[in-house]
């Protein structure tokens, strides 16, 4: 209907959002603005139309792309400033693991359906980085056309699709 059901507060510079598979929870990355980098996630109870909690990410700044992992309790989220993907437990608010990409502008993240392999579009390095979320290892960097941003992965992890902002190529 286009009716606004609620307007909820978030952290500084809300940017991306993901919903759990059961539709009960949403998570927003609080990216920040200009010289003030964000470093929180806002967790929303969709049915109650309220903020459930704000998760501080400590040293991890500029959270951007995120994916809900299987089980809907952990999100994989990029930290652009820290050149990493962090795994955050939504129940405890703890950072379970940080997986370094080593690349500039690790912006969006795609994850295979099993939640083990992930790929980032590294907009500042013109690469895609493959990560093993289970072991916390960076596996490889793949050169791609300039400014890779949007990324998605086939469910079985056999293909990663990335869009180049500069060239319009996928």
DATA-V424753 format. One record per residue. N is the residue number from 0. RES is the residue in three letters. PHI is phi as a letter, one per 40 degrees, with the letter a starting at -180 (999 if undefined). PSI is psi in whole degrees, 0 to 359 (* if undefined). OMEGA is omega in degrees with one decimal (NA if undefined). Layout:
N	RES	PHI	PSI	OMEGA
N	RES	PHI	PSI	OMEGA
//
This chain:
0	UNK	999	344	-177.0
1	UNK	g	7	179.7
2	UNK	c	132	175.2
3	UNK	c	123	-179.6
4	UNK	c	328	-179.6
5	UNK	a	154	169.5
6	UNK	b	120	-172.0
7	UNK	b	148	178.0
8	UNK	c	148	175.6
9	UNK	b	183	172.5
10	UNK	c	188	-176.4
11	UNK	c	123	173.8
12	UNK	g	59	178.3
13	UNK	d	141	-172.6
14	UNK	b	302	-178.0
15	UNK	b	160	-179.7
16	UNK	a	147	174.4
17	UNK	b	146	176.9
18	UNK	b	150	175.8
19	UNK	c	159	-179.0
20	UNK	c	330	179.7
21	UNK	c	357	176.3
22	UNK	g	13	-177.4
23	UNK	c	335	-173.7
24	UNK	b	143	170.5
25	UNK	b	150	178.6
26	UNK	b	133	-179.8
27	UNK	b	135	172.5
28	UNK	c	130	178.5
29	UNK	b	87	-169.6
30	UNK	c	328	-176.0
31	UNK	g	178	180.0
32	UNK	b	145	175.0
33	UNK	f	236	-176.9
34	UNK	c	0	-178.1
35	UNK	b	90	-178.9
36	UNK	c	140	174.7
37	UNK	c	159	178.8
38	UNK	a	43	178.0
39	UNK	a	163	168.5
40	UNK	b	139	174.6
41	UNK	b	123	-179.3
42	UNK	b	126	-174.7
43	UNK	b	134	170.8
44	UNK	c	106	-173.2
45	UNK	c	315	-177.6
46	UNK	c	320	-178.4
47	UNK	c	351	-178.8
48	UNK	f	51	179.5
49	UNK	a	158	174.0
50	UNK	c	124	178.8
51	UNK	c	317	180.0
52	UNK	a	162	170.5
53	UNK	b	128	-177.7
54	UNK	b	116	175.1
55	UNK	c	139	-178.6
56	UNK	b	7	176.9
57	UNK	g	235	-177.1
58	UNK	c	344	-175.1
59	UNK	c	113	-174.0
60	UNK	b	161	179.3
61	UNK	f	54	174.8
62	UNK	c	137	-175.8
63	UNK	b	262	-176.8
64	UNK	c	146	179.5
65	UNK	a	152	179.1
66	UNK	b	136	174.1
67	UNK	c	126	179.2
68	UNK	c	163	179.2
69	UNK	d	138	-178.1
70	UNK	g	347	175.0
71	UNK	f	26	177.8
72	UNK	b	346	-179.8
73	UNK	b	137	172.8
74	UNK	b	144	170.1
75	UNK	c	126	-176.4
76	UNK	b	138	176.9
77	UNK	c	148	169.6
78	UNK	b	99	-174.8
79	UNK	d	315	-177.8
80	UNK	c	321	-174.6
81	UNK	c	359	178.8
82	UNK	f	55	-175.3
83	UNK	a	164	165.6
84	UNK	b	128	178.5
85	UNK	b	146	176.0
86	UNK	b	123	-174.7
87	UNK	b	127	176.9
88	UNK	c	117	-176.4
89	UNK	c	337	-179.9
90	UNK	c	313	-175.8
91	UNK	c	339	-175.2
92	UNK	g	5	-176.8
93	UNK	c	147	170.3
94	UNK	c	114	-175.8
95	UNK	c	321	-176.7
96	UNK	a	149	169.8
97	UNK	b	127	-179.1
98	UNK	b	111	-176.7
99	UNK	c	137	172.2
100	UNK	c	330	-177.4
101	UNK	g	12	-175.7
102	UNK	b	152	-179.2
103	UNK	c	131	174.8
104	UNK	g	39	173.8
105	UNK	c	102	-159.4
106	UNK	b	300	179.4
107	UNK	b	161	-178.6
108	UNK	b	140	172.5
109	UNK	b	144	-176.0
110	UNK	b	137	174.5
111	UNK	c	157	-174.9
112	UNK	d	332	-179.7
113	UNK	c	352	176.9
114	UNK	g	9	-175.7
115	UNK	c	310	-179.0
116	UNK	c	140	177.8
117	UNK	b	156	177.6
118	UNK	b	137	176.7
119	UNK	b	144	168.6
120	UNK	c	113	-175.4
121	UNK	c	88	-169.8
122	UNK	c	331	-179.4
123	UNK	c	345	-178.1
124	UNK	b	353	-177.7
125	UNK	f	45	178.8
126	UNK	b	164	163.9
127	UNK	b	133	179.8
128	UNK	b	130	176.6
129	UNK	c	132	-176.7
130	UNK	b	149	170.2
131	UNK	b	106	-176.5
132	UNK	c	334	-179.0
133	UNK	c	320	-177.7
134	UNK	c	343	-177.8
135	UNK	g	21	-177.3
136	UNK	b	141	168.1
137	UNK	c	129	-175.7
138	UNK	c	317	179.9
139	UNK	a	161	172.8
140	UNK	b	137	179.7
141	UNK	b	123	177.8
142	UNK	c	135	179.9
143	UNK	b	169	177.0
144	UNK	d	160	-171.2
145	UNK	d	142	175.6
146	UNK	f	57	176.3
147	UNK	c	129	-177.7
148	UNK	b	278	-177.3
149	UNK	c	138	-179.1
150	UNK	a	143	173.0
151	UNK	a	162	-173.0
152	UNK	b	140	174.2
153	UNK	c	150	-176.6
154	UNK	d	324	-178.7
155	UNK	c	358	177.7
156	UNK	g	11	-178.2
157	UNK	c	341	179.8
158	UNK	b	140	170.3
159	UNK	b	132	179.9
160	UNK	b	129	-178.1
161	UNK	b	140	179.0
162	UNK	b	135	178.9
163	UNK	c	117	177.9
164	UNK	c	322	-174.0
165	UNK	c	329	-173.6
166	UNK	b	344	-176.4
167	UNK	g	15	-178.0
168	UNK	c	144	172.0
169	UNK	b	*	NA
//
